[in-house]
Amino acid sequence: QVQLVESGGDSVQPGASLNLSCAASGGIFRINAMAWYRQPPGKQRDLVASITSSGNTNYVDSVKGRFAISKDKNTVYLQMNDLNHEDTAVYYCHADVSFGDYGPGGTYWGQGTQVIVSS
């Protein structure tokens, strides 16, 4: 059973930094891509940043230059700098994995970690 365990969420003031991490485990042969999504209060869940197995990254425009996604083996990180009120959300880790060289695979979500930016 694949598990994604997130950590790093906190309540901070505007301008602060946080580093989220997500560790994947559970019979994974290969991680094809990992991503961070976020869901602000009362809004839908949207993609924040993603990273492929080859290291290609993608960011939503609102976080470009402030957030950085990176990975190390089966762990993905999201370094968040210069946080503002609009970054307040539950942040979810997402993984696209394979269980063998030729499949099968699946996609999985973490349980979420809360980030609150408040003055």
C-alpha positions in Angstrom: 0.0 0.0 0.0 1.5 3.3 -1.1 1.7 6.0 1.6 2.6 9.6 1.1 3.5 11.3 4.4 3.7 15.1 4.4 5.2 17.4 6.9 6.3 21.0 7.3 3.1 22.9 7.4 2.8 25.7 10.0 1.3 29.1 10.8 3.7 31.9 9.8 3.7 35.6 9.2 3.8 37.2 5.7 7.3 37.1 4.2 8.3 33.9 6.1 9.6 30.7 4.5 8.5 27.1 4.9 9.8 23.8 3.5 7.3 21.1 3.0 8.3 17.5 2.5 6.5 14.4 1.3 8.0 10.9 1.7 6.6 8.1 -0.5 6.8 4.4 0.5 5.1 1.1 -0.1 6.4 -1.2 -2.9 7.2 1.5 -5.3 9.4 0.5 -8.2 9.6 4.0 -9.8 8.2 7.4 -9.1 7.3 8.9 -12.5 6.3 12.3 -11.2 5.4 14.1 -8.0 3.6 17.3 -7.4 2.2 19.6 -4.8 -1.4 20.8 -4.9 -3.1 23.2 -2.6 -6.7 23.9 -1.5 -7.5 27.3 0.0 -10.5 27.5 2.3 -13.7 27.2 0.3 -11.9 26.7 -3.0 -10.9 23.9 -5.2 -7.6 22.0 -5.2 -5.2 23.3 -7.7 -1.7 22.4 -8.9 1.2 24.4 -7.4 4.3 22.7 -8.7 5.4 19.4 -10.2 8.6 17.5 -10.9 9.2 14.5 -13.2 11.6 11.7 -12.7 14.1 13.4 -14.9 13.9 16.6 -12.9 11.7 18.7 -15.1 9.7 21.2 -13.1 6.5 23.2 -13.6 5.0 26.0 -11.5 1.8 27.9 -11.4 2.4 31.5 -12.2 1.5 32.8 -8.8 4.4 31.0 -7.1 7.1 31.3 -9.8 10.3 32.9 -8.3 9.1 32.2 -4.7 8.6 28.4 -4.5 11.0 25.6 -5.5 10.2 22.0 -5.9 12.9 19.3 -5.6 13.2 15.6 -5.0 15.6 13.2 -3.4 14.8 9.5 -4.2 11.2 9.0 -3.0 10.9 12.3 -1.2 9.7 15.6 -2.7 10.2 19.0 -1.2 8.5 22.4 -1.7 10.6 25.3 -0.5 8.2 28.2 -0.1 9.7 31.7 0.3 8.1 35.2 0.7 4.8 33.7 1.8 1.7 35.8 1.6 -1.9 35.5 2.7 -3.0 34.0 -0.7 -0.7 31.0 0.0 -2.9 30.0 2.9 -4.2 26.5 2.1 -4.0 22.8 2.8 -1.1 21.5 0.7 -1.3 18.0 -0.7 1.4 15.8 -2.1 0.6 13.7 -5.2 2.6 10.9 -6.8 2.4 9.0 -10.0 4.2 5.7 -9.5 5.0 2.4 -11.1 5.2 -1.0 -9.4 7.3 -2.7 -12.1 9.4 -1.9 -15.1 6.4 -2.3 -17.4 3.6 -1.4 -14.9 1.1 -1.5 -13.3 1.1 1.8 -11.5 -1.2 4.3 -9.9 -1.6 7.8 -8.5 -1.8 8.7 -4.9 -2.5 11.6 -2.5 -1.1 12.5 0.8 -3.3 13.5 3.8 -2.4 17.2 3.5 -0.5 19.7 5.6 -1.9 23.1 6.7 -0.1 26.3 5.8 -1.5 29.5 7.4 0.0 32.8 6.5 -1.4 35.5 8.9 -0.2 38.7 10.4 
